[in-house]
């Protein structure tokens, strides 16, 4: 597994077939209409997981279910993240240089099939709960795997789910098989949107200072690996996974079979998105019935992404999107806070105060328990950011 930002932003350079991506010079002549449609669709798709993921992060932070608690990123985690991301990116670069690209991507396809099905199921679960009538027979199930016996018994998986969750899993599995067999761009986008929304919802910055450290470090990381080396481009050409949003620039000419894609890496959505979600939770903590900082950062993201596209087209050269997104998403809210006289209050806000004590941090391993949504939450958040597996829990013996 790998760090999210390590590879996601690399896909802003080229796609797996060598087609130039969102932040790079196109290899084919696209019509103005096709280009506008592609870029407009990418911007719209990028806004969806940020907006709805931020809203769901507020509910997630207030959850009393330990299995549904978010992963909290501390300042130490944020400082280490760009270093680990860089090491992972370079490791993938060497990996693709040594081993066969075909077999590596086959393994990645299977891995992301499982992860994507769980993430999409988690994304669909709230919607399905509203769609099903109250009269729907919703039975409860539990899948439990343990190791050992007596006091040494360890819980490997405690998987609780119901009939509605099963329906979500079946639908998600159909999309997964479609992606696995066809690698179709629509299936890719469904998985990509699910990953992005889960990331924004479940990865919580503990305060604004941590967000500035994380975004500042990844700002340097993105600029260095795009402008300083060809590592990102090489990995992007070799890497096949639903960790980007794509939209064909030749859709008007070829329909759903179009193949010349503009694309946006999920790192350029999730990284600013978790900061925007933090500001929404700050707005909620102010109890002013306003969303000033959320909307200012949300508009800043739109501005930064639009500026990225404009500069890319003007200079015909690959552009690291975080170069424009980070100053915009951080600068706009800070200016608003200065204007409102709330800068000190904003930087003293602790998001961890909004969740229950003992909530999992990024450096810990969450347990795999609860509903399929919980399982998807744990696997998606950990795999995208820490590359770790769930911790086994020791079962306490019950008294007779």
BALOBA-1460 file (C-alpha; in Angstrom, 3 decimals):
// residues 400
<rec num="1" residu="x" x="0.000" y="0.000" z="0.000"/>
<rec num="2" residu="x" x="1.128" y="3.591" z="-0.372"/>
<rec num="3" residu="x" x="0.688" y="7.129" z="0.793"/>
<rec num="4" residu="x" x="-2.127" y="8.982" z="-0.930"/>
<rec num="5" residu="x" x="-0.288" y="12.145" z="-1.889"/>
<rec num="6" residu="x" x="2.749" y="10.195" z="-2.963"/>
<rec num="7" residu="x" x="1.084" y="8.914" z="-6.084"/>
<rec num="8" residu="x" x="-2.161" y="10.754" z="-6.502"/>
<rec num="9" residu="x" x="-0.621" y="14.027" z="-7.566"/>
<rec num="10" residu="x" x="1.630" y="12.203" z="-9.986"/>
<rec num="11" residu="x" x="-1.437" y="11.460" z="-12.048"/>
<rec num="12" residu="x" x="-1.815" y="15.147" z="-12.749"/>
<rec num="13" residu="x" x="1.004" y="14.707" z="-15.237"/>
<rec num="14" residu="x" x="-0.050" y="11.771" z="-17.438"/>
<rec num="15" residu="x" x="-2.400" y="8.843" z="-17.430"/>
<rec num="16" residu="x" x="-1.434" y="5.181" z="-17.558"/>
<rec num="17" residu="x" x="-1.480" y="5.150" z="-21.348"/>
<rec num="18" residu="x" x="0.739" y="8.184" z="-21.686"/>
<rec num="19" residu="x" x="-2.133" y="10.545" z="-22.481"/>
<rec num="20" residu="x" x="-1.441" y="14.005" z="-21.146"/>
<rec num="21" residu="x" x="-3.476" y="14.881" z="-18.089"/>
<rec num="22" residu="x" x="-5.080" y="17.908" z="-16.512"/>
<rec num="23" residu="x" x="-1.866" y="19.668" z="-15.555"/>
<rec num="24" residu="x" x="0.131" y="18.798" z="-18.642"/>
<rec num="25" residu="x" x="0.352" y="19.627" z="-22.319"/>
<rec num="26" residu="x" x="-2.078" y="17.665" z="-24.474"/>
<rec num="27" residu="x" x="-0.731" y="15.364" z="-27.158"/>
<rec num="28" residu="x" x="-3.772" y="15.753" z="-29.327"/>
<rec num="29" residu="x" x="-5.745" y="18.730" z="-30.578"/>
<rec num="30" residu="x" x="-8.980" y="18.919" z="-28.629"/>
<rec num="31" residu="x" x="-11.868" y="21.093" z="-29.703"/>
<rec num="32" residu="x" x="-12.612" y="24.120" z="-27.477"/>
<rec num="33" residu="x" x="-15.987" y="22.610" z="-26.634"/>
<rec num="34" residu="x" x="-14.477" y="19.254" z="-25.683"/>
<rec num="35" residu="x" x="-11.787" y="20.883" z="-23.563"/>
<rec num="36" residu="x" x="-14.284" y="23.120" z="-21.758"/>
<rec num="37" residu="x" x="-16.580" y="20.166" z="-21.104"/>
<rec num="38" residu="x" x="-13.748" y="18.012" z="-19.765"/>
<rec num="39" residu="x" x="-12.276" y="20.631" z="-17.452"/>
<rec num="40" residu="x" x="-15.666" y="21.853" z="-16.291"/>
<rec num="41" residu="x" x="-16.693" y="18.294" z="-15.469"/>
<rec num="42" residu="x" x="-13.472" y="17.683" z="-13.545"/>
<rec num="43" residu="x" x="-13.952" y="20.827" z="-11.484"/>
<rec num="44" residu="x" x="-17.560" y="19.862" z="-10.746"/>
<rec num="45" residu="x" x="-16.592" y="16.316" z="-9.767"/>
<rec num="46" residu="x" x="-13.801" y="17.630" z="-7.540"/>
<rec num="47" residu="x" x="-16.239" y="19.870" z="-5.670"/>
<rec num="48" residu="x" x="-18.716" y="17.082" z="-4.915"/>
<rec num="49" residu="x" x="-16.570" y="15.008" z="-2.495"/>
<rec num="50" residu="x" x="-15.223" y="18.149" z="-0.814"/>
<rec num="51" residu="x" x="-18.664" y="19.605" z="-0.184"/>
<rec num="52" residu="x" x="-20.457" y="16.439" z="0.890"/>
<rec num="53" residu="x" x="-17.373" y="14.963" z="2.584"/>
<rec num="54" residu="x" x="-17.068" y="18.101" z="4.715"/>
<rec num="55" residu="x" x="-20.730" y="17.880" z="5.721"/>
<rec num="56" residu="x" x="-20.348" y="14.219" z="6.603"/>
<rec num="57" residu="x" x="-17.166" y="14.970" z="8.573"/>
<rec num="58" residu="x" x="-19.230" y="17.080" z="10.974"/>
<rec num="59" residu="x" x="-21.578" y="14.175" z="11.649"/>
<rec num="60" residu="x" x="-18.604" y="11.807" z="11.811"/>
<rec num="61" residu="x" x="-16.892" y="13.937" z="14.471"/>
<rec num="62" residu="x" x="-20.018" y="13.740" z="16.642"/>
<rec num="63" residu="x" x="-20.438" y="9.994" z="16.246"/>
<rec num="64" residu="x" x="-20.662" y="8.000" z="19.450"/>
<rec num="65" residu="x" x="-19.825" y="4.773" z="17.643"/>
<rec num="66" residu="x" x="-16.127" y="4.070" z="18.137"/>
<rec num="67" residu="x" x="-16.002" y="2.118" z="14.871"/>
<rec num="68" residu="x" x="-17.106" y="5.189" z="12.923"/>
<rec num="69" residu="x" x="-14.672" y="7.652" z="14.485"/>
<rec num="70" residu="x" x="-12.345" y="9.548" z="12.156"/>
<rec num="71" residu="x" x="-8.587" y="9.273" z="11.861"/>
<rec num="72" residu="x" x="-7.030" y="12.357" z="13.480"/>
<rec num="73" residu="x" x="-3.908" y="13.857" z="11.915"/>
<rec num="74" residu="x" x="-1.605" y="15.566" z="14.411"/>
<rec num="75" residu="x" x="1.165" y="18.081" z="13.728"/>
<rec num="76" residu="x" x="3.770" y="15.319" z="14.006"/>
<rec num="77" residu="x" x="1.907" y="13.244" z="11.424"/>
<rec num="78" residu="x" x="1.607" y="16.280" z="9.149"/>
<rec num="79" residu="x" x="5.335" y="17.041" z="9.359"/>
<rec num="80" residu="x" x="6.287" y="13.466" z="8.497"/>
<rec num="81" residu="x" x="3.739" y="13.039" z="5.734"/>
<rec num="82" residu="x" x="5.646" y="14.755" z="2.852"/>
<rec num="83" residu="x" x="8.819" y="12.816" z="3.724"/>
<rec num="84" residu="x" x="7.039" y="9.466" z="3.789"/>
<rec num="85" residu="x" x="5.139" y="10.412" z="0.634"/>
<rec num="86" residu="x" x="8.379" y="11.267" z="-1.174"/>
<rec num="87" residu="x" x="10.023" y="8.013" z="-0.113"/>
<rec num="88" residu="x" x="6.990" y="6.045" z="-1.257"/>
<rec num="89" residu="x" x="6.830" y="7.825" z="-4.596"/>
<rec num="90" residu="x" x="10.511" y="7.195" z="-5.268"/>
<rec num="91" residu="x" x="10.115" y="3.586" z="-4.119"/>
<rec num="92" residu="x" x="7.329" y="3.080" z="-6.642"/>
<rec num="93" residu="x" x="9.531" y="4.649" z="-9.287"/>
<rec num="94" residu="x" x="12.283" y="2.095" z="-8.584"/>
<rec num="95" residu="x" x="9.726" y="-0.693" z="-8.329"/>
<rec num="96" residu="x" x="8.379" y="-0.024" z="-11.811"/>
<rec num="97" residu="x" x="11.931" y="0.184" z="-13.146"/>
<rec num="98" residu="x" x="12.836" y="-3.264" z="-11.811"/>
<rec num="99" residu="x" x="9.645" y="-5.333" z="-12.058"/>
<rec num="100" residu="x" x="7.162" y="-5.964" z="-14.836"/>
<rec num="101" residu="x" x="4.545" y="-3.229" z="-15.103"/>
<rec num="102" residu="x" x="1.886" y="-5.717" z="-16.199"/>
<rec num="103" residu="x" x="2.046" y="-7.909" z="-13.093"/>
<rec num="104" residu="x" x="2.315" y="-4.976" z="-10.696"/>
<rec num="105" residu="x" x="-0.783" y="-3.354" z="-12.142"/>
<rec num="106" residu="x" x="-2.642" y="-6.672" z="-11.990"/>
<rec num="107" residu="x" x="-2.007" y="-6.851" z="-8.250"/>
<rec num="108" residu="x" x="-2.995" y="-3.206" z="-7.847"/>
<rec num="109" residu="x" x="-6.216" y="-3.796" z="-9.784"/>
<rec num="110" residu="x" x="-7.252" y="-6.610" z="-7.443"/>
<rec num="111" residu="x" x="-6.317" y="-4.560" z="-4.379"/>
<rec num="112" residu="x" x="-8.251" y="-1.494" z="-5.496"/>
<rec num="113" residu="x" x="-11.179" y="-3.675" z="-6.526"/>
<rec num="114" residu="x" x="-11.621" y="-4.790" z="-2.895"/>
<rec num="115" residu="x" x="-10.919" y="-1.345" z="-1.466"/>
<rec num="116" residu="x" x="-13.119" y="0.384" z="-4.024"/>
<rec num="117" residu="x" x="-16.096" y="-1.901" z="-3.380"/>
<rec num="118" residu="x" x="-15.922" y="-1.180" z="0.350"/>
<rec num="119" residu="x" x="-15.429" y="2.556" z="-0.163"/>
<rec num="120" residu="x" x="-18.305" y="2.824" z="-2.628"/>
<rec num="121" residu="x" x="-20.520" y="0.798" z="-0.295"/>
<rec num="122" residu="x" x="-19.716" y="3.197" z="2.533"/>
<rec num="123" residu="x" x="-20.530" y="6.154" z="0.296"/>
<rec num="124" residu="x" x="-23.855" y="4.690" z="-0.798"/>
<rec num="125" residu="x" x="-24.985" y="3.507" z="2.630"/>
<rec num="126" residu="x" x="-26.666" y="6.745" z="3.852"/>
<rec num="127" residu="x" x="-28.492" y="7.141" z="0.548"/>
<rec num="128" residu="x" x="-29.727" y="3.563" z="0.571"/>
<rec num="129" residu="x" x="-31.005" y="3.965" z="4.121"/>
<rec num="130" residu="x" x="-33.285" y="6.741" z="2.886"/>
<rec num="131" residu="x" x="-34.408" y="4.878" z="-0.222"/>
<rec num="132" residu="x" x="-35.498" y="1.667" z="1.490"/>
<rec num="133" residu="x" x="-38.997" y="1.877" z="3.040"/>
<rec num="134" residu="x" x="-39.485" y="1.272" z="6.744"/>
<rec num="135" residu="x" x="-41.323" y="-1.937" z="5.915"/>
<rec num="136" residu="x" x="-38.187" y="-3.380" z="4.277"/>
<rec num="137" residu="x" x="-37.115" y="-6.537" z="6.176"/>
<rec num="138" residu="x" x="-33.705" y="-5.498" z="7.477"/>
<rec num="139" residu="x" x="-31.977" y="-8.403" z="9.202"/>
<rec num="140" residu="x" x="-28.767" y="-8.063" z="11.223"/>
<rec num="141" residu="x" x="-25.688" y="-10.239" z="10.629"/>
<rec num="142" residu="x" x="-22.256" y="-10.620" z="12.158"/>
<rec num="143" residu="x" x="-19.108" y="-12.183" z="10.754"/>
<rec num="144" residu="x" x="-16.511" y="-12.915" z="13.450"/>
<rec num="145" residu="x" x="-13.003" y="-14.341" z="13.018"/>
<rec num="146" residu="x" x="-10.826" y="-15.000" z="16.055"/>
<rec num="147" residu="x" x="-7.424" y="-16.511" z="16.734"/>
<rec num="148" residu="x" x="-6.417" y="-18.536" z="19.775"/>
<rec num="149" residu="x" x="-8.544" y="-19.438" z="22.753"/>
<rec num="150" residu="x" x="-9.180" y="-18.361" z="26.304"/>
<rec num="151" residu="x" x="-7.414" y="-15.233" z="27.519"/>
<rec num="152" residu="x" x="-5.113" y="-15.236" z="24.487"/>
<rec num="153" residu="x" x="-7.998" y="-15.110" z="22.009"/>
<rec num="154" residu="x" x="-7.607" y="-12.274" z="19.508"/>
<rec num="155" residu="x" x="-10.316" y="-10.801" z="17.327"/>
<rec num="156" residu="x" x="-9.203" y="-10.609" z="13.704"/>
<rec num="157" residu="x" x="-12.426" y="-9.338" z="12.133"/>
<rec num="158" residu="x" x="-15.713" y="-8.378" z="13.760"/>
<rec num="159" residu="x" x="-17.935" y="-7.558" z="10.821"/>
<rec num="160" residu="x" x="-21.481" y="-6.438" z="11.608"/>
<rec num="161" residu="x" x="-23.875" y="-5.670" z="8.769"/>
<rec num="162" residu="x" x="-27.509" y="-5.794" z="7.744"/>
<rec num="163" residu="x" x="-29.554" y="-6.464" z="4.628"/>
<rec num="164" residu="x" x="-29.280" y="-2.871" z="3.412"/>
<rec num="165" residu="x" x="-25.501" y="-3.081" z="3.683"/>
<rec num="166" residu="x" x="-25.567" y="-6.261" z="1.628"/>
<rec num="167" residu="x" x="-27.495" y="-4.504" z="-1.141"/>
<rec num="168" residu="x" x="-24.869" y="-1.721" z="-1.167"/>
<rec num="169" residu="x" x="-22.091" y="-4.296" z="-1.351"/>
<rec num="170" residu="x" x="-23.752" y="-6.095" z="-4.259"/>
<rec num="171" residu="x" x="-24.196" y="-2.872" z="-6.252"/>
<rec num="172" residu="x" x="-20.622" y="-1.815" z="-5.470"/>
<rec num="173" residu="x" x="-19.335" y="-5.235" z="-6.501"/>
<rec num="174" residu="x" x="-21.014" y="-4.880" z="-9.904"/>
<rec num="175" residu="x" x="-19.192" y="-1.567" z="-10.401"/>
<rec num="176" residu="x" x="-15.987" y="-3.236" z="-9.203"/>
<rec num="177" residu="x" x="-16.249" y="-6.064" z="-11.709"/>
<rec num="178" residu="x" x="-16.981" y="-3.518" z="-14.446"/>
<rec num="179" residu="x" x="-13.826" y="-1.609" z="-13.550"/>
<rec num="180" residu="x" x="-11.737" y="-4.750" z="-13.192"/>
<rec num="181" residu="x" x="-12.741" y="-6.078" z="-16.617"/>
<rec num="182" residu="x" x="-13.097" y="-2.910" z="-18.686"/>
<rec num="183" residu="x" x="-11.196" y="-0.178" z="-16.797"/>
<rec num="184" residu="x" x="-13.973" y="2.115" z="-18.014"/>
<rec num="185" residu="x" x="-13.603" y="5.769" z="-17.072"/>
<rec num="186" residu="x" x="-17.088" y="5.968" z="-15.533"/>
<rec num="187" residu="x" x="-16.343" y="3.053" z="-13.197"/>
<rec num="188" residu="x" x="-12.989" y="4.682" z="-12.420"/>
<rec num="189" residu="x" x="-14.760" y="7.922" z="-11.479"/>
<rec num="190" residu="x" x="-17.265" y="6.150" z="-9.236"/>
<rec num="191" residu="x" x="-14.434" y="4.600" z="-7.269"/>
<rec num="192" residu="x" x="-12.424" y="7.833" z="-7.343"/>
<rec num="193" residu="x" x="-15.325" y="9.888" z="-5.987"/>
<rec num="194" residu="x" x="-15.888" y="7.307" z="-3.238"/>
<rec num="195" residu="x" x="-12.209" y="7.378" z="-2.224"/>
<rec num="196" residu="x" x="-12.153" y="11.181" z="-2.185"/>
<rec num="197" residu="x" x="-15.367" y="11.525" z="-0.192"/>
<rec num="198" residu="x" x="-14.220" y="8.952" z="2.350"/>
<rec num="199" residu="x" x="-10.878" y="10.704" z="2.678"/>
<rec num="200" residu="x" x="-12.434" y="14.115" z="3.343"/>
<rec num="201" residu="x" x="-14.963" y="12.611" z="5.753"/>
<rec num="202" residu="x" x="-12.681" y="10.334" z="7.754"/>
<rec num="203" residu="x" x="-9.309" y="12.128" z="7.825"/>
<rec num="204" residu="x" x="-9.520" y="14.944" z="10.361"/>
<rec num="205" residu="x" x="-6.887" y="17.590" z="11.032"/>
<rec num="206" residu="x" x="-6.774" y="18.331" z="14.760"/>
<rec num="207" residu="x" x="-6.253" y="22.086" z="14.293"/>
<rec num="208" residu="x" x="-5.542" y="24.782" z="11.713"/>
<rec num="209" residu="x" x="-1.818" y="24.852" z="12.498"/>
<rec num="210" residu="x" x="-1.585" y="21.164" z="11.627"/>
<rec num="211" residu="x" x="-3.421" y="21.878" z="8.387"/>
<rec num="212" residu="x" x="-0.929" y="24.611" z="7.507"/>
<rec num="213" residu="x" x="1.988" y="22.266" z="8.232"/>
<rec num="214" residu="x" x="0.493" y="19.505" z="6.082"/>
<rec num="215" residu="x" x="-0.444" y="21.736" z="3.163"/>
<rec num="216" residu="x" x="2.850" y="23.617" z="3.348"/>
<rec num="217" residu="x" x="4.885" y="20.412" z="3.283"/>
<rec num="218" residu="x" x="2.906" y="18.958" z="0.398"/>
<rec num="219" residu="x" x="3.199" y="22.285" z="-1.411"/>
<rec num="220" residu="x" x="6.989" y="21.822" z="-1.445"/>
<rec num="221" residu="x" x="6.631" y="18.116" z="-2.203"/>
<rec num="222" residu="x" x="4.385" y="18.726" z="-5.212"/>
<rec num="223" residu="x" x="6.556" y="21.469" z="-6.678"/>
<rec num="224" residu="x" x="9.758" y="19.475" z="-6.273"/>
<rec num="225" residu="x" x="8.549" y="16.204" z="-7.791"/>
<rec num="226" residu="x" x="6.808" y="17.904" z="-10.721"/>
<rec num="227" residu="x" x="9.378" y="20.563" z="-11.625"/>
<rec num="228" residu="x" x="12.543" y="18.983" z="-10.240"/>
<rec num="229" residu="x" x="12.412" y="15.396" z="-11.537"/>
<rec num="230" residu="x" x="10.618" y="13.090" z="-13.937"/>
<rec num="231" residu="x" x="9.693" y="10.634" z="-11.167"/>
<rec num="232" residu="x" x="6.034" y="11.620" z="-10.999"/>
<rec num="233" residu="x" x="5.590" y="11.405" z="-14.745"/>
<rec num="234" residu="x" x="7.267" y="7.993" z="-14.899"/>
<rec num="235" residu="x" x="5.166" y="6.564" z="-12.086"/>
<rec num="236" residu="x" x="2.008" y="8.062" z="-13.561"/>
<rec num="237" residu="x" x="2.667" y="6.448" z="-16.937"/>
<rec num="238" residu="x" x="3.084" y="3.060" z="-15.287"/>
<rec num="239" residu="x" x="0.453" y="3.209" z="-12.569"/>
<rec num="240" residu="x" x="-3.096" y="2.003" z="-13.183"/>
<rec num="241" residu="x" x="-5.552" y="2.558" z="-10.349"/>
<rec num="242" residu="x" x="-8.802" y="4.471" z="-9.697"/>
<rec num="243" residu="x" x="-6.977" y="7.211" z="-7.790"/>
<rec num="244" residu="x" x="-7.840" y="10.015" z="-10.160"/>
<rec num="245" residu="x" x="-10.890" y="11.556" z="-11.754"/>
<rec num="246" residu="x" x="-10.905" y="11.487" z="-15.541"/>
<rec num="247" residu="x" x="-13.072" y="12.947" z="-18.257"/>
<rec num="248" residu="x" x="-12.587" y="12.522" z="-22.025"/>
<rec num="249" residu="x" x="-11.891" y="15.594" z="-24.117"/>
<rec num="250" residu="x" x="-13.181" y="13.759" z="-27.196"/>
<rec num="251" residu="x" x="-16.501" y="12.765" z="-25.632"/>
<rec num="252" residu="x" x="-18.479" y="14.820" z="-28.163"/>
<rec num="253" residu="x" x="-16.783" y="13.014" z="-31.042"/>
<rec num="254" residu="x" x="-16.544" y="9.431" z="-29.727"/>
<rec num="255" residu="x" x="-19.170" y="9.223" z="-26.994"/>
<rec num="256" residu="x" x="-18.614" y="6.877" z="-24.077"/>
<rec num="257" residu="x" x="-15.801" y="5.129" z="-25.939"/>
<rec num="258" residu="x" x="-13.642" y="8.285" z="-25.880"/>
<rec num="259" residu="x" x="-10.038" y="7.757" z="-24.827"/>
<rec num="260" residu="x" x="-8.206" y="11.120" z="-24.650"/>
<rec num="261" residu="x" x="-8.585" y="12.055" z="-21.022"/>
<rec num="262" residu="x" x="-8.068" y="15.098" z="-18.911"/>
<rec num="263" residu="x" x="-7.609" y="14.075" z="-15.300"/>
<rec num="264" residu="x" x="-7.195" y="15.282" z="-11.767"/>
<rec num="265" residu="x" x="-5.396" y="13.335" z="-9.046"/>
<rec num="266" residu="x" x="-7.311" y="12.610" z="-5.861"/>
<rec num="267" residu="x" x="-4.506" y="14.171" z="-3.826"/>
<rec num="268" residu="x" x="-5.515" y="17.573" z="-5.195"/>
<rec num="269" residu="x" x="-9.006" y="16.926" z="-3.844"/>
<rec num="270" residu="x" x="-8.449" y="15.150" z="-0.533"/>
<rec num="271" residu="x" x="-5.543" y="17.252" z="0.782"/>
<rec num="272" residu="x" x="-7.276" y="20.647" z="0.437"/>
<rec num="273" residu="x" x="-10.595" y="18.953" z="1.213"/>
<rec num="274" residu="x" x="-9.650" y="17.859" z="4.723"/>
<rec num="275" residu="x" x="-8.558" y="21.439" z="5.465"/>
<rec num="276" residu="x" x="-11.852" y="22.817" z="4.155"/>
<rec num="277" residu="x" x="-13.732" y="20.244" z="6.256"/>
<rec num="278" residu="x" x="-11.781" y="21.414" z="9.321"/>
<rec num="279" residu="x" x="-12.922" y="24.977" z="8.678"/>
<rec num="280" residu="x" x="-16.531" y="23.805" z="8.439"/>
<rec num="281" residu="x" x="-16.208" y="22.164" z="11.848"/>
<rec num="282" residu="x" x="-14.708" y="25.431" z="13.110"/>
<rec num="283" residu="x" x="-17.731" y="27.289" z="11.748"/>
<rec num="284" residu="x" x="-19.995" y="24.876" z="13.601"/>
<rec num="285" residu="x" x="-18.036" y="25.392" z="16.822"/>
<rec num="286" residu="x" x="-18.605" y="29.165" z="16.613"/>
<rec num="287" residu="x" x="-22.384" y="28.557" z="16.844"/>
<rec num="288" residu="x" x="-23.125" y="31.619" z="14.727"/>
<rec num="289" residu="x" x="-25.348" y="29.797" z="12.214"/>
<rec num="290" residu="x" x="-22.952" y="30.887" z="9.460"/>
<rec num="291" residu="x" x="-20.438" y="29.009" z="7.331"/>
<rec num="292" residu="x" x="-18.128" y="31.915" z="6.554"/>
<rec num="293" residu="x" x="-14.819" y="30.055" z="6.664"/>
<rec num="294" residu="x" x="-16.149" y="26.986" z="4.900"/>
<rec num="295" residu="x" x="-17.551" y="28.968" z="1.983"/>
<rec num="296" residu="x" x="-14.485" y="31.215" z="1.732"/>
<rec num="297" residu="x" x="-12.152" y="28.202" z="1.550"/>
<rec num="298" residu="x" x="-14.527" y="26.398" z="-0.819"/>
<rec num="299" residu="x" x="-14.514" y="29.389" z="-3.189"/>
<rec num="300" residu="x" x="-10.738" y="29.607" z="-2.758"/>
<rec num="301" residu="x" x="-10.450" y="25.995" z="-3.937"/>
<rec num="302" residu="x" x="-12.477" y="26.779" z="-7.048"/>
<rec num="303" residu="x" x="-10.249" y="29.788" z="-7.712"/>
<rec num="304" residu="x" x="-7.048" y="27.785" z="-7.207"/>
<rec num="305" residu="x" x="-8.154" y="24.938" z="-9.444"/>
<rec num="306" residu="x" x="-9.255" y="27.370" z="-12.146"/>
<rec num="307" residu="x" x="-5.899" y="29.134" z="-11.907"/>
<rec num="308" residu="x" x="-4.107" y="25.799" z="-12.317"/>
<rec num="309" residu="x" x="-5.970" y="25.110" z="-15.549"/>
<rec num="310" residu="x" x="-5.346" y="28.630" z="-16.833"/>
<rec num="311" residu="x" x="-1.590" y="28.504" z="-16.168"/>
<rec num="312" residu="x" x="-1.315" y="25.034" z="-17.679"/>
<rec num="313" residu="x" x="-2.921" y="26.190" z="-20.904"/>
<rec num="314" residu="x" x="-0.950" y="29.408" z="-21.008"/>
<rec num="315" residu="x" x="2.511" y="27.905" z="-20.522"/>
<rec num="316" residu="x" x="1.814" y="24.436" z="-21.988"/>
<rec num="317" residu="x" x="3.726" y="22.780" z="-19.164"/>
<rec num="318" residu="x" x="2.853" y="20.400" z="-16.327"/>
<rec num="319" residu="x" x="1.680" y="22.311" z="-13.260"/>
<rec num="320" residu="x" x="1.556" y="21.023" z="-9.663"/>
<rec num="321" residu="x" x="-1.976" y="21.897" z="-8.634"/>
<rec num="322" residu="x" x="-1.062" y="22.302" z="-4.959"/>
<rec num="323" residu="x" x="1.182" y="25.192" z="-5.992"/>
<rec num="324" residu="x" x="-2.001" y="27.204" z="-6.521"/>
<rec num="325" residu="x" x="-4.478" y="25.400" z="-4.261"/>
<rec num="326" residu="x" x="-2.498" y="25.667" z="-1.020"/>
<rec num="327" residu="x" x="-2.000" y="29.473" z="-1.002"/>
<rec num="328" residu="x" x="-5.624" y="29.993" z="-2.002"/>
<rec num="329" residu="x" x="-7.198" y="27.580" z="0.506"/>
<rec num="330" residu="x" x="-5.050" y="28.831" z="3.384"/>
<rec num="331" residu="x" x="-4.812" y="32.499" z="2.430"/>
<rec num="332" residu="x" x="-8.483" y="33.245" z="1.864"/>
<rec num="333" residu="x" x="-9.723" y="31.991" z="5.282"/>
<rec num="334" residu="x" x="-6.830" y="33.693" z="7.085"/>
<rec num="335" residu="x" x="-7.730" y="37.021" z="5.459"/>
<rec num="336" residu="x" x="-11.371" y="36.518" z="6.440"/>
<rec num="337" residu="x" x="-10.325" y="35.699" z="10.028"/>
<rec num="338" residu="x" x="-8.178" y="38.845" z="10.175"/>
<rec num="339" residu="x" x="-11.080" y="40.910" z="8.894"/>
<rec num="340" residu="x" x="-13.449" y="39.367" z="11.484"/>
<rec num="341" residu="x" x="-10.920" y="39.586" z="14.311"/>
<rec num="342" residu="x" x="-11.068" y="35.814" z="14.832"/>
<rec num="343" residu="x" x="-7.566" y="34.781" z="13.760"/>
<rec num="344" residu="x" x="-6.478" y="33.788" z="17.278"/>
<rec num="345" residu="x" x="-9.696" y="31.895" z="17.831"/>
<rec num="346" residu="x" x="-9.307" y="30.043" z="14.535"/>
<rec num="347" residu="x" x="-5.751" y="28.902" z="15.294"/>
<rec num="348" residu="x" x="-6.640" y="27.922" z="18.872"/>
<rec num="349" residu="x" x="-9.564" y="25.750" z="17.751"/>
<rec num="350" residu="x" x="-8.980" y="22.051" z="18.428"/>
<rec num="351" residu="x" x="-11.039" y="19.734" z="16.259"/>
<rec num="352" residu="x" x="-10.218" y="16.828" z="18.557"/>
<rec num="353" residu="x" x="-12.403" y="18.464" z="21.197"/>
<rec num="354" residu="x" x="-15.397" y="17.753" z="18.970"/>
<rec num="355" residu="x" x="-14.917" y="13.988" z="19.137"/>
<rec num="356" residu="x" x="-14.901" y="11.564" z="21.997"/>
<rec num="357" residu="x" x="-11.688" y="11.141" z="24.024"/>
<rec num="358" residu="x" x="-9.506" y="8.344" z="22.818"/>
<rec num="359" residu="x" x="-10.456" y="8.683" z="19.158"/>
<rec num="360" residu="x" x="-7.931" y="7.013" z="16.859"/>
<rec num="361" residu="x" x="-5.008" y="9.018" z="15.555"/>
<rec num="362" residu="x" x="-3.392" y="8.614" z="12.184"/>
<rec num="363" residu="x" x="-0.497" y="6.710" z="13.723"/>
<rec num="364" residu="x" x="-2.750" y="4.101" z="15.322"/>
<rec num="365" residu="x" x="-4.432" y="1.141" z="13.716"/>
<rec num="366" residu="x" x="-8.237" y="1.266" z="13.883"/>
<rec num="367" residu="x" x="-10.101" y="-1.931" z="14.603"/>
<rec num="368" residu="x" x="-12.048" y="-3.609" z="11.871"/>
<rec num="369" residu="x" x="-15.466" y="-3.763" z="13.398"/>
<rec num="370" residu="x" x="-18.955" y="-2.456" z="12.908"/>
<rec num="371" residu="x" x="-20.928" y="-2.237" z="9.703"/>
<rec num="372" residu="x" x="-19.542" y="-2.506" z="6.152"/>
<rec num="373" residu="x" x="-19.458" y="1.266" z="6.228"/>
<rec num="374" residu="x" x="-17.159" y="1.108" z="9.232"/>
<rec num="375" residu="x" x="-14.957" y="-1.481" z="7.583"/>
<rec num="376" residu="x" x="-14.716" y="0.619" z="4.438"/>
<rec num="377" residu="x" x="-13.938" y="3.668" z="6.559"/>
<rec num="378" residu="x" x="-11.069" y="1.977" z="8.325"/>
<rec num="379" residu="x" x="-9.591" y="0.317" z="5.265"/>
<rec num="380" residu="x" x="-9.960" y="3.352" z="3.037"/>
<rec num="381" residu="x" x="-8.566" y="5.892" z="5.489"/>
<rec num="382" residu="x" x="-5.666" y="3.734" z="6.578"/>
<rec num="383" residu="x" x="-4.759" y="2.443" z="3.127"/>
<rec num="384" residu="x" x="-4.872" y="5.864" z="1.503"/>
<rec num="385" residu="x" x="-2.714" y="7.524" z="4.100"/>
<rec num="386" residu="x" x="-0.812" y="5.113" z="6.318"/>
<rec num="387" residu="x" x="-0.542" y="1.983" z="4.226"/>
<rec num="388" residu="x" x="-1.189" y="-0.085" z="7.336"/>
<rec num="389" residu="x" x="-3.537" y="-2.909" z="8.193"/>
<rec num="390" residu="x" x="-6.088" y="-3.000" z="11.014"/>
<rec num="391" residu="x" x="-4.907" y="-3.945" z="14.462"/>
<rec num="392" residu="x" x="-6.093" y="-7.152" z="16.009"/>
<rec num="393" residu="x" x="-8.113" y="-6.766" z="19.158"/>
<rec num="394" residu="x" x="-7.759" y="-9.050" z="22.148"/>
<rec num="395" residu="x" x="-11.032" y="-10.474" z="23.306"/>
<rec num="396" residu="x" x="-11.643" y="-10.142" z="27.018"/>
<rec num="397" residu="x" x="-12.985" y="-13.317" z="28.632"/>
<rec num="398" residu="x" x="-16.509" y="-12.995" z="29.893"/>
<rec num="399" residu="x" x="-17.410" y="-13.919" z="33.415"/>
<rec num="400" residu="x" x="-19.656" y="-16.896" z="33.943"/>
